[in-house]
Amino acid sequence: MVPLIRERLNTAFNKQKNYADPREKDVEFVMGDYVFLKVSPIKGIIRFGKKGKLAIRYIRPFEITDIVGVIAYQLELPPNLSHVHLVFRIYILRKYVPDHSHVLQLDIVKLNENLTFKEQLVAIVDYQMR
């Protein structure tokens, strides 16, 4: 009976392993990379914000300043998060991939001597015929 139980346990283990392996990601960071920090490392526990349906999941990108171990990294946090420990495990970090198309360019407004400016029409966005 014992060999049959071991065989079935091995079968169940292999099924679970085949299910879990494709989902597992091998992620490594180097010093100087930027990562997002997960707000809630465990379901129901909120560390950096409000709990709710529309609450943010990750907070702004932070720079990795030191590699503590295989799965632990030290981040450079701002002063308002000084109460939080600087070392985080890899499972609550997500790589930040910068996208320059998301950066907004501000238009420079030319002011007159009396601090007024001339408005110019850029585009008509919508109109209605009545």
ROSE-4610 file (N, C-alpha, C; in Angstrom, 1 decimal, always signed):
// ROSE-4610
residu = [M/M/M/V/V/V/P/P/P/L/L/L/I/I/I/R/R/R/E/E/E/R/R/R/L/L/L/N/N/N/T/T/T/A/A/A/F/F/F/N/N/N/K/K/K/Q/Q/Q/K/K/K/N/N/N/Y/Y/Y/A/A/A/D/D/D/P/P/P/R/R/R/E/E/E/K/K/K/D/D/D/V/V/V/E/E/E/F/F/F/V/V/V/M/M/M/G/G/G/D/D/D/Y/Y/Y/V/V/V/F/F/F/L/L/L/K/K/K/V/V/V/S/S/S/P/P/P/I/I/I/K/K/K/G/G/G/I/I/I/I/I/I/R/R/R/F/F/F/G/G/G/K/K/K/K/K/K/G/G/G/K/K/K/L/L/L/A/A/A/I/I/I/R/R/R/Y/Y/Y/I/I/I/R/R/R/P/P/P/F/F/F/E/E/E/I/I/I/T/T/T/D/D/D/I/I/I/V/V/V/G/G/G/V/V/V/I/I/I/A/A/A/Y/Y/Y/Q/Q/Q/L/L/L/E/E/E/L/L/L/P/P/P/P/P/P/N/N/N/L/L/L/S/S/S/H/H/H/V/V/V/H/H/H/L/L/L/V/V/V/F/F/F/R/R/R/I/I/I/Y/Y/Y/I/I/I/L/L/L/R/R/R/K/K/K/Y/Y/Y/V/V/V/P/P/P/D/D/D/H/H/H/S/S/S/H/H/H/V/V/V/L/L/L/Q/Q/Q/L/L/L/D/D/D/I/I/I/V/V/V/K/K/K/L/L/L/N/N/N/E/E/E/N/N/N/L/L/L/T/T/T/F/F/F/K/K/K/E/E/E/Q/Q/Q/L/L/L/V/V/V/A/A/A/I/I/I/V/V/V/D/D/D/Y/Y/Y/Q/Q/Q/M/M/M/R/R/R]
num = [1/1/1/2/2/2/3/3/3/4/4/4/5/5/5/6/6/6/7/7/7/8/8/8/9/9/9/10/10/10/11/11/11/12/12/12/13/13/13/14/14/14/15/15/15/16/16/16/17/17/17/18/18/18/19/19/19/20/20/20/21/21/21/22/22/22/23/23/23/24/24/24/25/25/25/26/26/26/27/27/27/28/28/28/29/29/29/30/30/30/31/31/31/32/32/32/33/33/33/34/34/34/35/35/35/36/36/36/37/37/37/38/38/38/39/39/39/40/40/40/41/41/41/42/42/42/43/43/43/44/44/44/45/45/45/46/46/46/47/47/47/48/48/48/49/49/49/50/50/50/51/51/51/52/52/52/53/53/53/54/54/54/55/55/55/56/56/56/57/57/57/58/58/58/59/59/59/60/60/60/61/61/61/62/62/62/63/63/63/64/64/64/65/65/65/66/66/66/67/67/67/68/68/68/69/69/69/70/70/70/71/71/71/72/72/72/73/73/73/74/74/74/75/75/75/76/76/76/77/77/77/78/78/78/79/79/79/80/80/80/81/81/81/82/82/82/83/83/83/84/84/84/85/85/85/86/86/86/87/87/87/88/88/88/89/89/89/90/90/90/91/91/91/92/92/92/93/93/93/94/94/94/95/95/95/96/96/96/97/97/97/98/98/98/99/99/99/100/100/100/101/101/101/102/102/102/103/103/103/104/104/104/105/105/105/106/106/106/107/107/107/108/108/108/109/109/109/110/110/110/111/111/111/112/112/112/113/113/113/114/114/114/115/115/115/116/116/116/117/117/117/118/118/118/119/119/119/120/120/120/121/121/121/122/122/122/123/123/123/124/124/124/125/125/125/126/126/126/127/127/127/128/128/128/129/129/129/130/130/130]
x = [+0.8/+0.0/+0.9/+2.0/+2.9/+3.4/+3.9/+4.4/+3.3/+2.0/+0.9/+0.7/+0.7/+0.6/+1.7/+2.9/+4.1/+3.9/+3.5/+3.3/+2.2/+1.1/+0.1/+0.5/+1.3/+1.8/+2.7/+3.6/+4.5/+3.7/+2.7/+1.8/+1.2/+0.6/+0.0/+1.1/+2.3/+3.3/+3.7/+3.9/+4.3/+3.2/+1.9/+0.9/+0.9/+1.1/+1.2/+2.5/+3.6/+4.8/+4.7/+4.0/+3.8/+2.8/+1.9/+1.0/+1.7/+2.6/+3.3/+4.5/+5.2/+6.4/+6.3/+5.2/+5.1/+4.8/+4.2/+3.8/+5.0/+6.0/+7.1/+8.0/+8.4/+9.3/+10.6/+11.7/+13.0/+13.3/+13.3/+13.5/+14.7/+15.7/+16.8/+17.0/+17.4/+17.6/+19.1/+19.6/+20.9/+20.8/+21.9/+22.0/+21.7/+20.9/+20.6/+19.3/+18.7/+17.4/+16.3/+15.2/+14.1/+13.0/+12.3/+11.3/+10.1/+8.9/+7.7/+7.6/+7.0/+6.9/+5.4/+5.1/+3.7/+3.2/+2.0/+1.4/+0.9/+0.3/-0.2/+0.5/+1.6/+2.3/+1.4/+0.5/-0.4/-1.8/-2.7/-4.1/-4.7/-5.3/-6.0/-5.1/-3.8/-2.9/-2.4/-2.7/-2.3/-1.2/-0.1/+1.1/+1.2/+1.0/+1.3/+0.1/-1.1/-2.2/-3.5/-4.6/-5.9/-6.4/-7.2/-7.8/-9.0/-9.3/-10.5/-10.4/-11.5/-11.6/-10.7/-10.6/-9.8/-8.4/-8.0/-6.7/-5.6/-4.5/-3.3/-2.7/-2.1/-1.5/+0.0/+0.7/+2.1/+2.3/+3.4/+3.7/+5.0/+5.2/+6.2/+7.5/+8.2/+9.5/+10.6/+11.3/+12.3/+13.6/+14.7/+16.0/+16.6/+17.1/+17.8/+19.2/+19.5/+20.8/+21.8/+21.2/+22.1/+21.4/+22.2/+21.6/+22.0/+21.0/+21.3/+21.5/+20.7/+20.8/+20.3/+20.0/+19.4/+18.1/+17.2/+15.9/+15.6/+16.6/+16.3/+17.1/+16.5/+17.1/+16.8/+17.8/+17.6/+17.2/+16.2/+15.7/+16.0/+16.1/+16.2/+14.8/+14.4/+13.0/+13.1/+12.0/+12.0/+11.8/+12.0/+11.9/+10.5/+9.4/+8.1/+7.8/+8.7/+8.6/+9.7/+10.2/+11.3/+11.0/+9.7/+9.3/+9.3/+9.5/+9.5/+11.0/+11.1/+12.5/+12.9/+14.2/+14.7/+14.9/+14.9/+15.1/+13.8/+13.6/+12.4/+12.7/+11.8/+12.0/+11.5/+11.9/+11.7/+10.2/+9.5/+8.1/+7.2/+7.6/+6.8/+7.3/+8.3/+8.8/+8.4/+8.2/+8.0/+8.8/+9.4/+10.4/+9.7/+10.4/+9.9/+10.5/+9.7/+10.2/+9.8/+10.8/+10.4/+9.9/+8.9/+8.3/+8.2/+9.1/+9.2/+8.0/+7.1/+5.9/+4.9/+5.0/+4.1/+4.5/+5.7/+6.1/+5.5/+4.8/+4.1/+5.1/+5.1/+5.9/+5.1/+5.6/+4.8/+5.1/+4.0/+4.2/+4.7/+5.6/+6.1/+5.2/+4.7/+3.8/+4.6/+4.5/+5.2/+4.3/+4.8/+4.1/+4.5/+3.5/+3.8/+4.4/+4.7/+5.3/+4.3/+3.0/+1.9/+1.4/+2.2/+1.8/+0.5/+0.3/-0.8/-0.3/-1.1/-0.6/-1.8/-1.4/-2.4/-2.8/-4.1/-4.6/-4.6/-4.2/-4.2/-5.0/-5.8/-6.6/-5.7/-5.6/-4.8/-5.6/-6.7/-7.6/-9.0/-9.9/-11.3/-11.5/-11.9/-12.0/-13.4/-14.4/-15.8/-16.7/-17.7/-18.7/-20.0/-21.1/-22.5/-23.2/-24.1/-24.9/-26.3/-26.9/-28.2/-29.2]
y = [-1.2/+0.0/+1.3/+1.2/+2.4/+2.8/+1.8/+2.3/+2.9/+2.4/+3.0/+4.5/+4.7/+6.1/+7.0/+6.5/+7.3/+7.6/+6.7/+6.9/+8.0/+7.9/+8.9/+10.3/+10.3/+11.6/+12.2/+11.4/+11.9/+12.4/+11.7/+12.1/+13.5/+13.6/+14.9/+16.0/+15.7/+16.7/+17.2/+16.2/+16.6/+17.4/+17.1/+18.0/+19.4/+19.5/+20.9/+21.6/+20.9/+21.5/+22.0/+21.2/+21.6/+22.8/+22.9/+24.0/+25.3/+25.2/+26.3/+26.8/+26.0/+26.4/+27.4/+27.3/+28.4/+29.8/+29.8/+31.1/+31.7/+30.9/+31.4/+32.2/+33.4/+34.3/+34.4/+34.3/+34.5/+36.0/+36.7/+38.2/+38.5/+39.2/+39.7/+41.2/+41.9/+43.3/+43.6/+44.7/+45.1/+46.5/+46.9/+48.2/+49.3/+50.2/+51.3/+51.1/+49.9/+49.7/+50.4/+50.7/+51.3/+50.2/+50.1/+49.1/+49.8/+49.2/+49.6/+48.8/+49.4/+48.7/+48.4/+47.1/+46.7/+47.2/+47.8/+48.4/+47.4/+46.3/+45.3/+44.0/+43.7/+42.4/+41.2/+41.3/+40.2/+40.7/+39.9/+40.3/+40.8/+41.9/+42.5/+43.4/+43.4/+44.3/+45.4/+46.6/+47.8/+48.5/+48.7/+49.3/+50.8/+51.2/+52.5/+53.4/+53.0/+53.8/+53.3/+53.7/+53.4/+52.0/+51.4/+50.1/+50.4/+49.8/+50.0/+49.4/+49.5/+48.9/+49.6/+50.9/+51.6/+52.0/+51.4/+51.7/+51.3/+52.0/+51.7/+50.4/+49.7/+48.4/+48.6/+49.4/+49.7/+51.2/+51.6/+53.0/+53.2/+54.5/+55.1/+54.3/+54.5/+53.8/+54.3/+53.3/+53.6/+52.9/+53.5/+53.0/+52.0/+50.9/+49.9/+50.4/+50.4/+50.9/+49.8/+48.6/+47.6/+46.2/+45.2/+43.8/+43.1/+42.8/+42.2/+40.7/+40.1/+38.6/+38.2/+37.0/+36.5/+37.0/+37.2/+37.6/+38.9/+39.6/+40.8/+42.0/+43.1/+44.3/+45.5/+46.4/+47.6/+48.8/+49.5/+50.6/+52.0/+53.0/+54.3/+54.9/+55.1/+55.6/+57.1/+57.8/+59.2/+59.4/+60.6/+60.9/+60.6/+60.7/+60.5/+59.0/+58.1/+56.7/+56.2/+57.1/+56.8/+55.7/+55.5/+54.5/+53.1/+52.9/+51.6/+51.2/+49.9/+49.3/+49.3/+49.5/+49.7/+48.5/+47.3/+46.0/+45.3/+44.9/+44.3/+43.0/+42.0/+40.8/+41.0/+40.1/+40.3/+40.2/+39.4/+39.2/+40.4/+41.4/+42.6/+43.8/+43.4/+44.4/+44.1/+45.1/+44.9/+45.9/+45.4/+46.2/+47.3/+48.5/+49.7/+49.8/+49.8/+50.0/+51.4/+52.3/+53.7/+53.8/+54.6/+54.8/+56.3/+56.7/+58.2/+58.8/+58.0/+58.5/+59.0/+58.5/+58.9/+60.3/+60.8/+62.0/+63.2/+64.1/+65.2/+66.4/+67.0/+68.2/+69.4/+70.3/+71.5/+72.6/+73.3/+74.3/+75.6/+76.3/+77.5/+78.7/+79.4/+80.5/+81.8/+82.6/+83.9/+85.0/+85.6/+86.7/+88.1/+89.0/+90.4/+91.1/+92.4/+93.1/+93.3/+93.4/+93.5/+92.2/+91.1/+89.7/+89.2/+89.5/+89.0/+88.1/+87.3/+86.5/+86.4/+86.1/+86.0/+84.6/+84.3/+83.0/+82.6/+81.4/+81.0/+79.6/+79.5/+78.3/+77.2/+76.0/+74.9/+74.0/+73.5/+72.6/+72.6/+72.3/+72.2/+70.7/+70.5/+69.1/+68.5/+69.4/+68.9/+70.0/+69.7/+70.8/+70.1/+70.9/+70.4/+71.3/+70.7/+71.5/+71.5/+72.7/+72.8/+73.5]
z = [+0.0/+0.0/+0.0/+0.7/+0.8/-0.6/-1.4/-2.8/-3.6/-3.5/-4.2/-3.8/-2.5/-1.9/-2.4/-2.4/-2.8/-4.3/-5.1/-6.5/-6.8/-6.1/-6.3/-5.8/-4.7/-4.2/-5.2/-5.8/-6.9/-8.1/-8.4/-9.6/-9.3/-8.1/-7.7/-7.6/-7.1/-7.0/-8.4/-9.4/-10.7/-11.4/-11.2/-11.7/-11.2/-9.9/-9.3/-9.8/-10.0/-10.5/-11.9/-12.8/-14.1/-14.2/-13.3/-13.2/-12.8/-11.8/-11.2/-12.0/-12.7/-13.4/-14.4/-15.3/-16.3/-15.7/-14.6/-13.9/-13.2/-12.9/-12.1/-13.0/-12.6/-13.3/-12.7/-13.4/-12.9/-13.1/-12.1/-12.2/-11.4/-11.9/-11.2/-11.5/-10.5/-10.7/-10.4/-11.0/-10.7/-10.0/-9.4/-8.7/-9.8/-9.4/-10.3/-11.0/-11.1/-11.7/-10.8/-11.5/-10.8/-10.7/-9.6/-9.4/-8.7/-8.9/-8.2/-7.0/-5.9/-4.6/-4.4/-4.1/-3.9/-2.6/-2.7/-1.5/-0.5/-1.0/+0.0/-0.3/+0.5/+0.3/+0.7/+1.6/+1.9/+1.8/+1.3/+1.1/+2.4/+2.4/+3.6/+4.4/+4.1/+4.9/+4.0/+4.4/+3.6/+4.3/+3.6/+4.3/+3.9/+2.7/+2.2/+1.8/+2.0/+1.5/+2.0/+1.4/+1.9/+1.3/+2.1/+1.6/+0.9/-0.2/-1.0/-2.4/-3.1/-4.4/-5.4/-5.3/-6.3/-5.8/-4.7/-4.2/-5.1/-5.1/-5.9/-5.5/-6.4/-6.1/-5.9/-6.7/-6.6/-6.5/-5.8/-5.7/-6.5/-6.7/-7.6/-7.7/-8.8/-9.0/-8.0/-7.4/-6.4/-7.0/-6.7/-7.2/-6.3/-6.8/-6.0/-5.7/-4.4/-4.0/-3.6/-3.2/-2.8/-3.0/-3.3/-3.4/-2.1/-1.2/+0.1/+0.0/-0.9/-1.1/-2.4/-2.6/-3.8/-4.1/-3.1/-3.2/-2.5/-1.9/-1.2/-1.7/-1.8/-2.4/-1.5/-1.4/-0.6/-1.6/-1.2/-2.0/-1.4/-2.2/-1.8/-1.6/-0.4/-0.1/+0.2/+0.0/+0.3/+1.8/+2.3/+3.8/+4.4/+3.6/+4.1/+4.4/+3.8/+4.1/+5.0/+5.9/+6.8/+7.8/+8.1/+9.1/+8.5/+7.2/+6.5/+6.4/+6.6/+6.4/+5.0/+4.7/+3.4/+2.5/+3.2/+2.4/+2.1/+0.9/+0.4/-0.3/-0.2/-1.0/-2.4/-3.3/-4.7/-5.1/-4.3/-4.6/-4.5/-3.8/-3.7/-4.6/-5.5/-6.4/-7.8/-8.6/-10.0/-10.8/-11.9/-12.7/-13.3/-13.3/-13.9/-15.3/-16.3/-17.7/-18.1/-18.3/-18.6/-20.1/-20.3/-21.6/-21.8/-22.7/-23.0/-23.6/-24.2/-24.8/-23.7/-22.5/-21.4/-20.8/-21.1/-20.5/-21.3/-20.6/-21.2/-21.4/-22.5/-22.8/-22.5/-21.7/-21.4/-22.4/-22.8/-23.8/-23.1/-23.7/-23.1/-23.5/-22.5/-22.8/-22.8/-23.9/-23.9/-23.3/-22.3/-21.6/-22.1/-22.2/-22.5/-21.3/-21.5/-20.3/-19.2/-19.5/-18.5/-18.0/-18.2/-17.8/-18.4/-19.6/-20.4/-21.5/-22.1/-23.2/-24.2/-25.5/-26.6/-26.7/-26.7/-26.9/-28.4/-28.7/-30.1/-30.1/-31.1/-31.3/-31.8/-31.2/-31.6/-32.5/-32.0/-32.7/-32.2/-33.1/-32.7/-32.4/-31.1/-30.7/-31.0/-30.8/-30.9/-31.3/-32.1/-32.4/-32.6/-32.6/-32.7/-33.7/-34.5/-35.5/-34.9/-34.7/-34.2/-35.2]
